[in-house]
Amino acid sequence: MKKVQILYIGRHAEILATVVRLLNQNEQWQGIGALTDEEAITLFNNNNFDIILLGSGIEEEYEKSLCSFFRKEKPGIIIIQHYGGGSGLLASEIAQALYVHHKAAIS
Amino acid sequence: MKRKEFLRKGLMGTSMFVATTALGEITKNDIDELKELDVVGFNHIPNTDSTVASNTVLHKADTRGHANHGWLESHQTFSFANYYNPERMHFGVLRVLNDDRVDPAKGFGTHPHDNMEIISIPLEGDLEHKDSMGNASIIKHGDIQVMSAGTGIFHSEYNKNSDKEVRFLQIWLFPNKKNVTPRYGQLTLDVNDRHNKWQQILSPNEGDAGVWIHQDAWFHLSKFDKDFETTYQLKKKGNGVYAFLIKGDATIENITMNQRDGLGIWDTDKITIKANTQDAEILLMEVPMTMV
């Protein structure tokens, strides 16, 4: 079964490493992280992500610009805010995003 | 794909807790080492319809998520870690309400947080706190602890005592402003100041009673005599209030509540409360119902 491909973007290197490690602990997910917008765009262009996770430290204008780029390049992309830094909410955030997406797809 | 299978595939194998760089040298019990638990969700525990009125939601204690890791037992009002229920994601900006028990000398190893207002309220025992901002302290029953995680913070929380459990409420609120400078605070409250009245323990305002956070929220604690009746007037238009019955029984807006039940009410400016048992303890959390 194809793994859910996830790109995490955040400015805090240690939290990024933590979130990516958590993502990859789940056998159904494959995660990679980007600290900068340039890295994020390069990774986005070279992969086929299902979900973009927006972490902490991204200034509002850069976040808007990134989201606009991702949605233009891949209209069906799921973009969600990740809150809490990895411990506690990550699974339910992704599950909820997939659930909502799945519901929309079958309706 | 069937709904249950879909949820299971989305979640199986997830170990939610994390420990990274070591802050503490305390008893090794990093939460990374937690055994993965089966997903607990709305297909696995009884969740009767919790909407009891158009502006009211009742969460009975036995419908909460439950995780038992041995050293840690947690009852979760909203989806957290292995517990996922799409109907229990949050109440307004209130995202996490965990009712935790930690074994003697055990605890949460160093782990990160960001962009969340995190409040801990010890109910029994003592918690030892350390964080990446250099704070090291003990919080005990009667205290309240707050962390604005903002751009990122690492911390550990351990049961200070080797001979008794610690029980505490762990509460997370979405902040009204992202990427703030991380901040830690704690305060010792006068527990006598909540007898038959509301004791404010948290607000958005530095200098107001209790601790403060980056959110238009107000928390109050009370300890009521049996049959004592009172009201709570909401502070801000548009806010809702989530009542959590820490101890005893009470009736809130004509809804009977028992220990550890939670009741959320919105589209109102006032609620009425009556204690049905002696020393009924209630935590009221007034929170915005929408994100800024």
Interface residues (C-beta under 8 A of the other chain):
Chain A: M1 V4 G10 R11 H12 E14 I15 A17 T18 R21 L22 Q25 N26 E27 Q28 G55 S56 G57 I58 E59 E60 Y83 G84 G85 G86 S87 G88 L89 L90 A91 S92 I94 A95 Q96 L98 Y99 H102
Chain B: F6 L7 K9 G10 L11 M12 G13 T14 S15 M16 F17 V18 T20 T21 I31 S79 F80 A81 N82 Y83 Y84 P86 M89 R95 V96 H111 P112 H113 D114 N115 M116 A149 G150 T151 G152 I153 F154 W172 F174 K178 N179
